Amino acid sequence: VLEECERYIDFAERIEHSEVLPTFVLTRQMARQLRGDTDDPYTLSDHRFNEAEYLETLRQIPNQQPVHWFLLLRMRAYLTLGAADRALEVARESDRIVEVSLGMFQVAEHYFLYTLIMGVASGRVSHRARRRWLRRMRRNRKRLA
């Protein structure tokens, strides 16, 4: 995966295809994270990539789909690592911009992951809050259909 990403990154840079480049850069970093090659298990940052700086760069471009892609990667990673609170924080941010991905599979992925994260994190909220969460989870499920 890493070798393929590097080839695609080189190709996208050569043809100046800036729209697709973030997808490959973020996929490469996620692969590095999964291999344990990042600064710590919870970050995409390593000796040649700064996650916070890259996200800020993505936020400056008009097309916010790469930002949404980034947030989905973080939701998946945090959920996989058992960091439900971090995943929930990112899911809420993703929910604010999900419309930038309308018509793409990322919308379904967002609602699926958001609901899954809420289910995992629901044990730490009050009974009253849990009822609100269940309503939200049902709404998310309807959006998947």
Secondary structure, DSSP 8 states (H G I E B T S, - for coil): -HHHHHHHHHHHHHTT-TTTHHHHHHHHHHHHHHHT-SSSTT---BTTB-HHHHHHHHHTSS--HHHHHHHHHHHHHHHHTT-HHHHHHHHHHHHHHGGGGTTSHHHHHHHHHHHHHHHHHGGGS-HHHHHHHHHHHHHHHHHH-
